[in-house]
Amino acid sequence: MITKKRDVIRPIKQTLFNLKRMLTLAWTMDRTIMLGYYLTTIIAAVAAIVVSIILKFLVDDLIVSQNLGIAKSIPTIVIIVLGARYLMGLISEITVFGLNQVYFDYLFRYKLQNYINYSFYQKLTNLDIAQLEDPDTQNLIAKAKDTMTWRPPDFLRSFSYFLSSVVTLIAAFIVLLPFGWWIPVSITLLNIPFLYLRAKFGSIQWSLYGSGAPEVKKLWYFTWLLSTETAIKEMRIFKSTAVLLEKFKEVQKYLFDLNSGPIKSYLKILLVPSFFEAVVMFSLAYFKLGDVTRGILSVGSFTLLVNMIDTLNGNVGGAVINFGEIYTHSLYVDHYFQVMELPKLVKEIENPITFKKLAPPRIEFKNVSFAYPNGSLVLKNISFVINPGENIAFVGDNGAGKSTIIKLICRFYDVTDGEVLVNRVNIKKIKLSQWYGFLGTLFQDFVQYHFTVKDNISLGSSRKQNIIKIREAAKKAGALEFIEKLPQGFDTMLGREFEEGKELSIGQWQKLAIARAFYEEAPLLILDEPTSAIDAESEYEIFNNLSKTYKNKSLILVSHRFSTVRNADMVFVVQDGQITENGTHEDLLKLNGKYARMFTVQAKGYS
């Protein structure tokens, strides 16, 4: 018994909590449109009751006129009541279909969708990298993205329907009181079981695609996999499409079978209260029918009674159904708010330190150890210094910890132990936005922006686009030749996302990303496998240009190509989370250690 009570109370509390959050969000977004939307809902609900009351007077006046034998002329009171009936109908029509369901509903929904999407993606861009790399967080983000554009607006629309039902049922309840207080009370109590059933059904609906069950995660993964170009190309070659589709179908069937049982049970239980509802409704109307024949109750009053019984029952039931819809939407709305409430992991202190000018910084790792969340140590007590203006390279096997060092320099994560110092100041004390002003980055998984060529190159620079500098950056990156062959040159739209977009090869995209780094002219440039898709000749030219451009700036390079690191001022060899060797290219060859072996193996490939 206690469990059933909790089953009812929990969804009500959860739904009301989300309702408060959504109404607060809507109020912040545009209070005028929000008030207009819900006020017209209330006016429309009251107008419907007023129409029924006017109809009662119309019927009674017509019967009185008939009994008095008035046939030659229509009494003025009848004309007035009839006019009032259709006037209220007109008001209701304008309020419901004109203002509420068209004007305010459209504006409210459209603005809400824009507001929610903007705030959501603003939040995503400010999430910590640790959160973006966490599978559970990614799963939550995927769920929120899939439903946030329409579930929150539908949540507030369902509340509008619920509000209309509640206002109407309250008005009908009051109108029915003179006929006997027990009539509206009986009808109201009769519908309470539906509240439990709707809450239960809403939970079943949500669990099919929105729950946190392990199989649902597989379902989301298959929907992504079967719509990704790279995966589809590989499926074609390996003929794995049928196998993956079959696995997809198996997950769908499992979830369907899991949820179809409770739904069937819900339908069986639903028949019982529905049967009693019909019996009680008929009995109430039949009980009062005798008062009409005995002259105690007028025909108009009986008509009003029957209308109000139907109206009260329909709106109590409607309120229950609408609340169930609100609850169903609320379960999805939770995903949006869960993402919006994700805490900051990398936090900025109050009154952080800022440097007077952007210049190549001194970076020091002092006894740094690091482990990813719920993982073992990736870096183990490493120490090194990068002096201003130095050209530094990190080399080592995959998984050795090179990219992790870069993430710590960018302060995507905080160290587990030790310190990262910038100009002898702990990086945790530095204002993050200013620190990012020091950095220019090009990662191996760089973004291919489906914008124009010039937007691709100048993106992220706060200054106004300078076509001369854009052209110069493209030339240094070896991109100018292919850009000039494009249909509109630097104004060519790239990618297949938009109409007339021109697709590039992966090497051309990478050259544009390098051009972006040249254009930014940051004091410290970090390059993680920057030329992995570029031919050797172009790579040679790019690094010559990098050496010239960053002669008085700092350059950090992560690469497996020894041709790109041999000119570095200092090379650090990373192995099993530790720096095992460091020195110039020549020093490390003489050492005849890990670096020398890696260089020799790669050199044989070119012999």
N, C-alpha and C positions, 0 to 999 in steps of 0.2 A: 504493500500500500504506500509506504514511504517512498519507494523507488518510483512508482507511478506519479506521485505528487511532484517529485523532483524532475521527472521527465517533462512535466507541463511547465513548472516554474523556470527551469533552466533556459529553454528557448525564449520564453517571454522576457526574462531579464537580459539575455543576450541581444534580442531584437530591439528592445527599448534602448539599450546602451548604444547600439549602432545607429538607431534613429536619432538619438541626441547628437551623435558625431556627424551624421549626414546633414541634419538641419543646421548645425553650427557651421559646417562647411558651406552650405548653400547661402546662409546668411552673410558669411564673409565674402562670398563670391558676388552676390547682387541681391540685397535685401528688398529692393523695390519689386523686382520680378518675382521673387519668392513670395512676398506678401500678396501680390496680385494673383498669383497662381492659386494659393490656398484660400484667399478671401472669396474669389469667384466660385471655388468649390463649395464653400459654405452657403453662399447666396443661392446657388443652384439647388442645393439640398433642401433648403428651407422653402424655396419657391415651389418645389414639387408637393410639399405638404399643404401649402396654402392653396394650390390648385384643387386638391382633394376636398378641403374645407369649403371652398367656394362652390364646388360641384354639389356638395350636400345641400347648401342653401338654394341652389338652382333647382334641384329636384323637388325640395319641399315647397318652394314657391310655385312651381308649375302644378303640383298636385293640389295645393290650396286654390289656385286659380281655376283649375278644372272642377273642383268640388263646389266652388261658388258659381259655376256656370258662366264664367267670363269667356266668351268666344269671339266677340266682335273685334276687340282690341287687345293687344298684348300689354299687360301691366308694366309700368315703368321699372318697377323693382326687378322684374324678370330680365328686362333688357340690360339693366345695370349689372346684375349678377352675371349674366351671360358675357357681357363685355369684359367684366373683371376676370372671368375665367380665361378668355383668350388673350387678354393683356398679360396675365401672369404666365400664360403659356409662351407668349412672345418673349417676355423677360427671361424666362427659363431657357428658351432656345438660344437667345443672344448670349446669355451668360455661359451656358454649357458648351455649345458648339462654336460660338464665335470667339469669346474671350478665353475661356478656360481650356478647351480641348484643342484649339487651333493656335491662337496668339500666344498666350502664356505658356502653354505646354511646349510649343516649338521653341520659343526663346529660352525657356528654363532648361529644357533638355540640351539644346545646342551649346549654351554657355557652360552648363555643367560638364558636358563631355570635354569641351576645350580646357576648362579649369582643371579637371581631374587628370587629363592626359599631360598637361603642362607640368603640374605639380609632381606627377609620378616620375616623368623623365628627368625633371630637375633633381628629384631625390636620387634617381639611379646614377646620375652623373656625379653625385657627391658621396656615393657609397665608397667604403674602403675596398681596396683590391681584395683583401681577405674575404670580404662578403661576396664579391663577384666571383671569386674562385671556389666558393663553398657550394657543394652540390645541393644541399637542402635549401639554401637561399636562392639558388638559381631555379630550383623547382617552384618555390614560392613566387618568384618574379614571373615565371612562365604562366602560372595559374592566374595571377593578377592581370597580366597583359592580355590574356585570352578573354577576360570578361569585364574588365573595368570600364570599357567604353559604353557598355549598355546596361550592365547590372546596377550600378549606383543610380543612374537616372530612372531605371525601372523600379528601383527600391522606393524612390521618392514619389514616383507616379502611383505606385501601389498604395503608398501612404495617403495620397490624395483621394484615391477610391475609398480607402478605409475611413478617412476623415468624413467623406460624404456619407458613407453608410452610418457612421456613428451619429452625425448631426441629424440625419433623417430618422434613425431609430429612436433617438432621444425625443425628437418632436412627436413622432408617432406614439411613443410611450406616454407622453403627456396628454395627447389627444384621447388616448384610450382610457385614461384613469377614470373619467366620469362614468364609463360603462362598467366599471368594476376593477379595482386595483389588481385583482388576482389574474385578470386577462393578460395584461402586458408582462406581468411577472412570470406567468406560466410559459409564455412564448419565449421569453429571454432565457429562462432556465433550460428550456427544451433544447436550445442550441449549444449549450456549454460543451457537451461531448464532442461536437465538431471541432472545437478549439484544439483538443488533445489530438484528434485524428489528423487535422491539418498540419499541426506541428510535427507529428510523426511522419507524415507523408513528405513534408518539406525536407526533412532530414534524409529520407530515402532518395529523393530526387537529387539532392546535392551530392550524396555519396558516390553516385555513379561516375561522374567526371571530376568532381571537385574535392574528394576526400584525400587524406594523406596515406591511403593504403598503398603498400609497395607495388601492387599491380597497376595502380593508376600512374605511378611514376614511369612504369614501362610503357603505358599507353601514350603518355606525353612524349616519351623518347621516340616511339615509332612514328608519331605524327610529324615530328621534326625530321627524322631520318628519311621518311618517304616523300619529303617535299624539298630536300636539299639537293642542289644541282650536282655537287661533288659526289654525294652518295649515289645519286641516280646514275651518273656516268659509270661509276664502279660496278653498280648492280648489273648494268647492261653487259659489261665485259665479262664479269664472273658468273652471269646468269643466276644471280641470287635473288632476283625480284620476287619470284614465286615463293621462295622460302621465307623471306621477310614478311610478305603479305600474309602468309599462313600464320606466322607467329603473331602478327598484328591481330588477325581474326581470333586466334586462341585467347588473347588477352581480353578482347572485346566480349567474347562469349563467356569467359569466366566472370567478368564484372556484371554482365547481363544476368546470368544465372544467380549470382550472389544477391542481386537486388530485386529480381522478379518475384521471389518468394515472399518477402515482406509486402510488396505492392499487392499481390493477390490476397494476402491476409487482410490488408487495409480495405480492399473492396468488399470482402465478406462482412467485416465489422460495420462498414458504412451502411449496409442495408438495414440494420436494426434501428438506429436512430431515425433514419429516413422514413421508415414505416410508422413509427410512433408519432413523428412530426405530422404526417398526413392525417392520422386519426385524431390527434388533438386539435388541429386546425379546423377540421370538419365539425367536431363536437362543439367548439366555441361558437362557431357561426350558427350551428343548429340550435344551440341553447337560447340564443338571443332572437331567433326567428319567431318564437312564440310571442315575444313582447310586441312584435310588429302587428301580428294578427289581432292582439288584444288592444291595440291602440296605444300601448305604453311608449313605444318607440316609433318615430316617424320613418318613412321609407328612406328619406335623405340621410337620417342618422344611421339607419341600418347599412345603407350604401357606404357611408363614411366608416362604419365599424368594420365591414368586410374589407374595404380598401386599406384601412390602417392595420388590420390583422395581417393581411398579405404584405403590406409595406414593412411593418415591424419584423415579421418573420424573415422576409427577404433580406432586410438590411442587417438583422442580427446574423443571419447566415452569411450575408455578403461581407460583413465586418470580420467574421471568423475566417472566411475564404481569403479576404484581402490581407488579413493579418498573417495567414499562412503563406501568402505570396511574399509579403514583406519579410517573413522569416526565411523563406527560401533564398530570396535575394540577399538577405543579411549574411548568410553563410558565405556567399561569394564576395560580398563587400568586405568581409573580414580580411580576405587576401590583400586587398588594396591597403587597408589600414595597417596590417602587419608589416607590409613593405615600408609604408610611410613612417612607422615607428621603429624601424631598425636603428639601433644606437650607433654612434660614432665609436670606432675602435681606436683609430689614430686621432688622438685629441690634441687640440692646441691649448696651451696654457694662457692664462689671462696676461695681458700686456706682453705679448711675445716680442722678441728682439728683431729689429730690422737693421739691415746694413745701409750705409750711406750711399753706396753706388754698386751697380752690377759690374763685377769684375771677376776674372777667373779665380775661384776660391781654392783654399787649401782644405783638402778632405783627409780625415784620419779615421781609420778603424782601429779602435783600442780594445783589444781582448774581446772581440765580438763573437758571441754565439747566438744561434737562431734556430728555432723550430717552428714550423707551421702549426696552426691550431690542430690539436689532437695528433700531432706527428712527432717523430724523433728529430734529433738535432741534424740540421742540414749544414750549418756552419759551426765550426768548433774552435773557439778561441783564436780567431784570426786578427792580425794586426798589420797595417800598412799605411803609408802616407802617399797622397797624390798632391804634389806641389803645383801652384798656379802656373799655367802655361805648359804643363807636361802632356805628352802624348803617351797614354797608358793602354796596355792591352791585357785582357784576361783570356787565357786559353785553358783547355782541359776537356775531359770526356763529357758526354751528355750526362746530366744529373749530378755533376760534381759540385755545383753551387754557384756557378758564374752569374746566372740570371738573378739569383737570390741576392747577390751582392749589389747588383744594379737596382733591384727593388728597394733595398735598404737605403741606398744613396738617394733614391727618389722619395724616400719615406712613404712608400706604399704600405710598409709594415714597420713596427717598432722592434728593436732588437730584444732578444730574450735575456741576454746578459751582455755587459760591456757598454761601450759608447761609440756613437758615430759623431765626430766633431767636424764642424764647418768653421773655418777660421778660428779654431780652438774653442768654439761654442757648441754645446750639445745641440744636435739637430732638433731635439724635442722642444727647445726653447726658441726656435726661429719661426717667424711668421711664415706659414706654409705657402701662401699665395706669392710672397716675395721670393721664397726659395725656388718655386717653380719658374719664376722669371729668370733665374740663373741658368735653367736647364733647357737644352734642346735635345729631343730624343727621336730615334728611329729604331723601332723594334722589328723583329723578324715578322711578327704578325701585324704589320702595319695596316692602316685603313685605306681602302680604295673608295674615295669620296666621289659619289656620282654628281659632281658639280662641273663647272667649266674648268679648263686647264689652269687658268690664272687663279681661280678660287682654290683649286687644289694646292697650288704652290704658296699662296699668300695666307691661307687659312691659319688662324691662330695668332697672327701678328696684329698688334693693336693699332699700328699706324695705317694710314690710308694706302691703298694699293699703289705701288710704284711699278709701272710696266717695264721701266728700264731695269730695275733691280730684279723683277720677276724673270725677265729675259736672261739676265746675267746668271741668276741662280740655275735656270734651266740649262744654260750652256755648261756651267761647271759640273752639273749632274749628268751630262751627256744626253739630255732629253731634247735639246733644241732641234736637232735634225728631224726627229719623228713628229714633233709638235708642228713644225712648219709645213709638214705634209698633210696635216689634218684639215678637214673641210673649212673650218673657221679659225684655224690656228689656235691662239690662246683663248679664244671665245668658244671653242668647241665643247659641247656637253659630252661628258664621259659616262660610260656604263650603259647598260641596257634597261635601267630602271625607268628612264624617261624617254619621251619621243625624240627621235633623231640623235639618241645617245650613241657615241662611238666607243666600242670596246677595245681595250688595250691588252697587250700580252703582259704576263706577270712581271717580266723584266722591265717593261716600259712603266708599269705602275710603280715599280720599285725606284726607278730613276726619278719619277715625280716626287716620291716621298723624300728622296735625298735632296732634291731641289728645294723642297719645303724646309729642310734643315739648313741648307745654305741661305735661304731667304731670311730665316729667323735671326741668324747671327747671334746666337746665345753665347754667353761667356764659357759655358761648359756643354759640349756636345757628346751625347752618349749614343753609340751605334751598336746594336745587337744584331749580328749577322746581316749587315746592311746591303751586301752585294751577292746574296745567295742565289739570285736568279739572273745575274748579270754576267755577260761574257767577260773573259779575261782581259781583252783589250780595253773595253769600256771601264772595267774595274781599275785598271792601271791609271787611266786618265782621271777618274773620279778621285782616287787617292792622292794623286799629284795635286789636284785642285784643293783637296782637303788640307794637305800639308801647307799650301800657300795661305789659304783662308784662315786656318787655325794656328798660324805660326806663333801668334802671341796669345792664344787662348788654350783652354784645356780640352783634350779629346780623350774619351774612354771608349775603347773598342773591345767588343766580344766577338770572336770569330774562330771558325775552324780552319780558315784558309791562312796558311802561314805567309803567303805572299803579301797579305794585308797587315800583318803584325810585325814583320821583321824590322820595319823602320821605327818602331815605337821606342820612346826613351826608356821605358821600363816595361817588361813583360812579367806578369804574375801567372804562375802555373797553379791551377786549382785542382785538387785531387781529394775526393772523399771529404769535402767540406773544410779542407785546410789548404793553406798556401804552402806548397812544398818546395817551390823554387821561385826565384825572382832575379831579374837582371836584364841586360840587353840581349838581343838575339845572339850576338857573338859569345857573350858570357855563358849563355845557357847551352850553346852548342859545345863549348869547352867543358862544361860541367858533365856532359854526356849522361844526363838523367832522362826523366820523363819527356821533357821538351825535345831533346835531341832525338829520342826514339820516334816521337810523333812526327817531327819534321822529316826525318829520314824516310819513314813509311810514305808520307805524302809526296816527297820528292821523287820516289821510285815510280809513282803513278804518272809522272810527267816525263820520265826518261825513256 
